[in-house]
Amino acid sequence: MQLDKQISKFKINTKFVDEFSKEIYEQTYKYGSEDINGTQLRVAKDLASIEKDPDFWTQEFLWALEDFKFMPGGRITSNAGTGLKGTTLLNCFVDGFVGEDQDSMEGILDALRRQALILKSEGGYGFCADVMRPRGAFIRGIGNESPGAVRMLDMWDTQSSVITEGSGKKSKNEKGKVKIRKGAQMVTMSCFHPDIEEFITAKQTSGRLTKFNMSVLITDDFMDSVKNNKPWNLEFPDYDAHSVEYKKNWDGNIKKWKALGYSTHVYKTYENANELWDIIMNSTYNRNEPGVLFVDTINRLNNLRYCEFINATNPCLTGDTIIKTNRDDMRMDEVIDIYKSGKSIKVLSYDEENKKYEYSEVEWGNLTKKDAEIIELEIEDGSKIRLTPDHKVFTENRGYINASELTENDILLSYE
């Protein structure tokens, strides 16, 4: 049955309320020659295909989809009903290392294989790097030293870049997608890992690990050390003293490793944990990365904590946000395009220490999220800002807070 006849069979008449929404749809979710009603029918029919009465449930799903009363995840809208067997209907995956001997080349390549398949299917990818040995750790099997966990991340970064780039050209195939989902990745590393300083400062090298969002896993013990000015150790399992146990039991969880009675090797001790905390905060303030995840709090509140340990996630102004630059008022995605072309561009930012606005050179820019939750802030002058809930916003009364924490009593700094 032709698409127009199928649409007439079911009741659906979705219309865009603005050209921007239509543009995003056509660039990101449209498949082949379909229009928005064809897309929603495609999704509804696919969702209803497993029901006893597919026609009835197709119409029920269409009722929810029509005029965007309900919006499925981006991968559902993009891939459901297309017949593209290599794509996923899930936006986000958290993976990592599995089985025994996780910190081996076999374990690493196994994780890289899953990353490749997930990214190829357009899924987002997140994992924790704690399993891998620190830089300089001696590997007896090859008689050489490890390049370290952060250096190994270059393999994930490069693989993401190659797999998700496609041909780099607009497809001329009528069944081809206008745009494939770029590699959305999150990597985490714990505050105990000996490579944590390199992890924190990695993106201060231009062009390095550009396919990652990076976050430090912060433990309760570390925060207690910060608050009370206690020493803090960077440590890793003593795999020479426990070679059999290391292959069998090491999964990146240092607390569990110690609870089993195994020893660690201390690579560095900070006399005051605030030394490491300041490195994190300075990098976050100056470079917007890394983020921090309070890992013990996450696991304490996890209702599946009895059967799993969370050490990674797969979590920003939106691309259409207008920001001030030294060239003109421009969209955020346009600024990133200029930066990636190798040209200089500066954006207006607030210097909290000197209490003034100034133009600063863009030193890093990338697409960090797709299909993310978006909130809209309306300022008293009627202007609006669209951003993700975890985006930091500077207020006069409370300093930096997450956008999701803003209230009517908060005062945002304005540029005049």
Legacy VTK file of the C-alpha trace (Angstrom):
# vtk DataFile Version 3.0
C-alpha trace
ASCII
DATASET POLYDATA
POINTS 416 float
0.000 0.000 0.000
1.407 3.402 -0.970
2.357 5.771 1.838
-0.277 8.421 1.025
-3.000 5.762 1.030
-1.735 4.397 4.353
-1.857 7.887 5.839
-5.417 8.387 4.627
-6.365 5.027 6.173
-5.234 6.250 9.596
-6.086 9.570 11.211
-2.993 11.766 11.375
-2.382 15.390 10.507
0.719 16.678 12.261
1.873 20.183 11.383
5.012 22.047 12.349
4.478 25.261 14.284
7.784 26.795 13.163
10.386 26.385 10.434
13.185 25.560 12.857
11.438 22.405 14.098
10.806 21.358 10.513
14.459 21.931 9.623
15.661 19.774 12.544
13.252 17.019 11.548
14.338 17.029 7.903
18.042 17.051 8.778
17.915 14.446 11.513
14.891 12.140 11.469
13.370 12.110 7.996
13.914 8.881 6.100
13.775 8.795 2.317
10.978 10.880 0.794
8.580 10.711 3.755
7.136 13.788 5.461
6.435 14.128 9.190
3.122 12.269 8.918
4.886 9.484 7.078
7.556 9.345 9.791
5.001 9.119 12.580
3.043 6.473 10.698
6.252 4.498 10.149
7.022 4.598 13.877
3.447 3.815 14.966
3.122 0.828 12.617
6.431 -0.601 13.798
5.501 -0.230 17.471
2.094 -1.809 16.836
3.418 -4.672 14.737
3.743 -7.044 17.713
0.179 -6.441 18.959
-2.780 -8.747 18.296
-4.668 -5.916 16.590
-1.947 -3.871 14.809
-4.360 -1.465 13.084
-6.049 -0.525 16.354
-2.745 0.087 18.133
-1.275 1.930 15.163
-4.091 4.457 15.505
-3.614 4.619 19.272
0.099 5.339 18.869
-0.650 7.911 16.171
-2.977 9.735 18.544
-0.060 10.110 20.977
2.429 11.091 18.270
0.219 13.527 16.374
1.205 17.169 16.879
4.047 15.947 19.113
1.929 15.173 22.162
4.506 12.474 22.791
8.042 12.320 21.408
9.824 8.934 21.368
13.590 8.737 21.792
15.599 9.964 18.845
16.723 6.519 17.734
13.099 5.319 17.689
12.004 8.236 15.530
14.996 7.822 13.263
15.102 4.039 12.900
11.799 2.343 13.798
10.149 0.809 10.753
12.929 1.693 8.320
14.026 -1.898 7.899
17.612 -0.866 8.692
18.633 -3.936 10.679
21.997 -2.482 11.669
20.546 0.397 13.676
19.334 0.534 17.261
16.160 1.888 18.873
18.070 2.694 22.088
19.810 6.028 22.571
22.333 5.149 25.250
24.501 2.205 26.282
26.833 1.833 29.259
29.511 -0.748 28.549
33.077 -1.411 29.590
35.101 -4.486 30.424
33.582 -7.883 31.189
34.625 -11.301 32.418
38.060 -12.149 33.786
41.438 -10.619 32.942
39.739 -7.353 32.009
42.989 -5.357 31.974
44.503 -7.359 29.122
44.796 -6.617 25.416
42.125 -9.244 24.807
39.798 -7.555 27.306
40.464 -4.114 25.847
39.924 -5.252 22.258
36.715 -6.997 23.312
35.444 -3.691 24.749
36.521 -1.842 21.594
34.606 -4.325 19.452
31.398 -3.658 21.409
32.004 0.091 21.181
32.323 -0.180 17.400
29.078 -2.136 17.080
27.193 0.238 19.390
28.387 3.358 17.557
27.736 1.751 14.181
24.144 1.187 15.263
23.895 4.897 16.265
23.833 4.192 19.993
25.562 6.441 22.507
28.422 4.833 24.452
29.676 5.224 28.006
32.295 3.364 30.059
34.725 3.649 32.963
38.514 3.556 32.445
39.410 2.467 36.006
40.214 -1.111 34.959
43.260 -0.159 32.887
46.739 0.054 34.381
48.294 3.487 34.917
51.014 5.005 32.763
54.399 3.431 33.511
53.021 0.261 35.098
55.298 -2.660 34.180
53.721 -5.455 32.131
55.715 -8.643 32.671
54.221 -10.446 29.683
55.808 -8.029 27.207
58.672 -6.685 29.308
57.555 -3.100 28.833
55.576 -0.364 30.538
51.933 0.484 29.978
51.089 3.662 28.037
48.417 4.233 30.673
44.652 4.389 30.803
44.307 7.892 29.332
46.611 7.165 26.402
44.582 4.028 25.669
41.466 6.203 25.330
42.867 7.428 22.015
41.813 4.071 20.527
38.177 4.622 21.507
38.376 8.240 20.343
39.827 7.411 16.921
37.486 4.497 16.366
34.508 6.721 17.161
35.689 9.375 14.715
36.165 6.902 11.854
33.002 4.842 12.352
30.546 7.712 12.728
31.925 9.997 10.028
30.603 7.982 7.095
31.811 9.150 3.704
31.856 12.783 4.744
29.581 13.497 1.781
25.839 13.921 1.442
24.310 10.644 0.340
22.780 10.544 -3.145
20.913 7.339 -2.362
17.218 8.055 -1.912
17.107 5.488 0.886
20.105 7.020 2.594
19.908 9.128 5.747
20.555 12.841 5.538
22.632 12.594 8.703
23.881 9.756 10.870
24.257 10.120 14.599
27.759 11.153 15.560
29.717 9.296 18.250
28.252 10.376 21.591
30.574 9.035 24.295
31.098 9.424 28.031
34.191 8.159 29.846
34.758 8.251 33.588
37.765 7.725 35.874
37.836 7.527 39.668
39.638 9.965 41.926
41.880 7.136 43.211
43.369 6.202 39.812
47.069 7.096 39.375
46.357 8.592 35.922
43.652 10.922 37.214
45.682 14.135 36.729
46.361 13.237 33.100
42.661 12.418 32.702
41.607 15.780 34.158
43.947 17.820 31.949
43.768 15.705 28.756
41.550 18.106 26.861
43.817 21.017 27.551
45.727 19.678 24.553
43.850 20.936 21.503
42.226 18.192 19.442
42.706 15.435 22.018
39.840 13.083 22.975
37.313 15.265 21.168
34.783 12.418 20.901
34.396 12.157 24.671
32.573 13.819 27.501
34.779 13.175 30.534
33.851 13.010 34.223
35.710 12.199 37.443
34.075 9.724 39.825
34.132 11.356 43.269
33.800 9.133 46.356
32.519 9.975 49.832
35.973 9.237 51.238
37.552 11.756 48.885
35.041 14.476 49.788
35.630 13.780 53.474
39.358 14.224 52.849
38.691 17.476 50.983
36.475 18.866 53.735
38.907 17.925 56.498
42.208 18.602 54.690
43.304 14.969 54.872
45.900 13.250 52.673
44.735 11.376 49.559
46.368 8.434 47.813
46.415 7.587 44.137
46.608 3.809 44.099
46.100 0.724 41.979
45.949 -3.007 42.731
49.331 -4.610 43.404
48.993 -7.048 40.513
52.498 -8.465 41.056
51.611 -9.574 44.581
48.185 -10.850 43.503
48.614 -11.884 39.873
46.013 -14.676 39.902
43.511 -12.632 41.902
44.074 -9.614 39.664
43.116 -11.524 36.529
40.109 -13.100 38.229
38.705 -10.296 40.377
39.880 -6.853 39.229
36.947 -4.950 37.692
37.884 -1.371 38.521
36.219 -1.266 41.947
39.075 -0.437 44.345
36.832 -0.589 47.412
35.768 -4.145 46.567
39.400 -5.102 45.840
40.481 -3.963 49.313
37.478 -5.618 50.944
38.696 -8.935 49.516
41.930 -8.404 51.453
44.189 -7.611 48.509
46.871 -4.924 48.671
47.413 -1.861 46.500
50.443 0.055 45.307
50.387 3.781 46.144
51.709 5.811 43.209
51.287 9.273 44.735
50.089 10.860 47.959
48.684 14.364 48.185
49.371 15.878 51.595
45.969 17.523 51.254
43.159 16.144 49.070
42.328 19.738 48.102
45.394 19.689 45.822
43.618 17.215 43.537
40.232 18.890 44.040
41.721 22.216 42.930
43.114 20.611 39.765
39.615 19.337 38.938
37.935 22.651 39.713
40.460 24.777 37.809
40.129 22.598 34.713
36.339 22.588 34.948
36.245 26.364 35.332
38.733 27.117 32.563
37.926 24.323 30.106
34.394 23.186 31.054
35.699 19.668 31.640
35.858 17.299 33.363
32.489 16.954 35.029
32.149 15.227 38.383
29.914 12.314 39.337
29.414 11.554 43.027
29.660 7.821 42.535
28.856 6.698 46.090
25.737 8.862 46.139
24.682 7.470 42.755
25.018 3.897 43.969
23.453 4.614 47.351
20.324 5.939 45.628
20.278 3.260 42.919
17.341 0.917 43.479
19.322 -1.853 41.756
22.342 -1.458 44.035
21.926 -5.040 45.284
22.909 -6.398 41.865
24.985 -3.711 40.120
27.646 -1.060 40.656
27.347 2.095 38.533
30.645 3.669 37.479
29.705 5.316 34.162
26.850 7.157 32.494
25.906 8.164 29.014
24.852 11.936 29.789
24.996 22.070 27.358
23.627 24.824 25.358
21.675 23.645 22.317
23.032 24.105 18.810
20.493 26.786 17.970
21.362 28.967 20.983
22.417 32.490 19.974
25.629 33.634 21.662
27.723 36.784 21.342
31.001 36.485 19.450
33.624 38.931 18.237
32.104 38.510 14.752
28.385 38.840 15.464
25.549 37.180 17.341
25.755 33.571 16.119
24.230 30.146 16.685
26.270 27.814 18.883
26.585 25.191 16.124
27.883 27.875 13.731
30.550 28.836 16.262
31.647 25.197 16.517
31.787 24.892 12.723
34.063 27.956 12.528
36.286 26.573 15.276
36.556 23.186 13.531
37.504 24.889 10.264
40.653 26.121 12.008
39.621 29.770 12.097
39.836 31.981 15.155
36.635 32.979 16.932
35.990 34.477 20.363
32.874 34.269 22.526
31.725 36.592 25.263
32.155 35.057 28.708
31.971 36.279 32.292
35.169 36.555 34.340
33.891 35.845 37.844
37.154 36.875 39.533
37.312 40.321 37.874
33.503 40.702 37.688
33.456 41.646 34.041
32.643 40.311 30.572
35.379 39.698 28.055
35.855 37.909 24.738
37.792 34.644 25.020
39.206 32.459 22.266
37.278 29.244 21.585
39.817 26.491 22.276
37.518 23.473 22.122
34.112 22.835 20.624
32.154 19.746 19.678
28.715 18.185 19.525
28.454 16.534 22.944
24.870 15.304 23.067
22.118 14.180 20.750
18.439 13.847 21.587
19.135 15.245 25.058
16.477 16.507 27.461
16.069 20.249 26.928
14.630 22.873 29.251
13.724 26.430 28.285
14.411 29.424 30.522
12.371 32.572 30.039
14.017 35.771 31.285
11.955 38.708 32.564
12.703 40.682 29.389
10.957 37.943 27.402
14.091 36.371 25.921
14.541 32.612 26.172
17.476 30.248 26.597
17.348 26.550 25.675
19.834 24.248 27.419
20.220 20.902 29.152
19.246 20.571 32.839
22.865 19.954 33.938
24.226 23.058 32.199
25.917 25.439 34.640
24.367 28.910 34.850
25.968 31.807 36.742
23.649 33.718 39.065
24.318 36.849 41.092
22.780 35.387 44.231
23.951 31.751 44.221
26.936 31.573 41.893
27.109 28.636 39.459
24.185 26.211 39.673
22.580 23.662 37.357
19.915 25.113 35.080
17.427 22.616 36.538
17.928 24.222 39.991
16.972 27.748 38.905
13.977 29.397 40.576
12.071 32.625 40.011
14.196 34.205 42.747
17.494 33.659 40.938
19.096 36.595 39.118
21.119 35.927 35.978
23.887 38.302 34.990
23.039 40.294 31.875
25.378 41.883 29.375
24.708 45.537 28.578
LINES 2 418
315 0 1 2 3 4 5 6 7 8 9 10 11 12 13 14 15 16 17 18 19 20 21 22 23 24 25 26 27 28 29 30 31 32 33 34 35 36 37 38 39 40 41 42 43 44 45 46 47 48 49 50 51 52 53 54 55 56 57 58 59 60 61 62 63 64 65 66 67 68 69 70 71 72 73 74 75 76 77 78 79 80 81 82 83 84 85 86 87 88 89 90 91 92 93 94 95 96 97 98 99 100 101 102 103 104 105 106 107 108 109 110 111 112 113 114 115 116 117 118 119 120 121 122 123 124 125 126 127 128 129 130 131 132 133 134 135 136 137 138 139 140 141 142 143 144 145 146 147 148 149 150 151 152 153 154 155 156 157 158 159 160 161 162 163 164 165 166 167 168 169 170 171 172 173 174 175 176 177 178 179 180 181 182 183 184 185 186 187 188 189 190 191 192 193 194 195 196 197 198 199 200 201 202 203 204 205 206 207 208 209 210 211 212 213 214 215 216 217 218 219 220 221 222 223 224 225 226 227 228 229 230 231 232 233 234 235 236 237 238 239 240 241 242 243 244 245 246 247 248 249 250 251 252 253 254 255 256 257 258 259 260 261 262 263 264 265 266 267 268 269 270 271 272 273 274 275 276 277 278 279 280 281 282 283 284 285 286 287 288 289 290 291 292 293 294 295 296 297 298 299 300 301 302 303 304 305 306 307 308 309 310 311 312 313 314
101 315 316 317 318 319 320 321 322 323 324 325 326 327 328 329 330 331 332 333 334 335 336 337 338 339 340 341 342 343 344 345 346 347 348 349 350 351 352 353 354 355 356 357 358 359 360 361 362 363 364 365 366 367 368 369 370 371 372 373 374 375 376 377 378 379 380 381 382 383 384 385 386 387 388 389 390 391 392 393 394 395 396 397 398 399 400 401 402 403 404 405 406 407 408 409 410 411 412 413 414 415
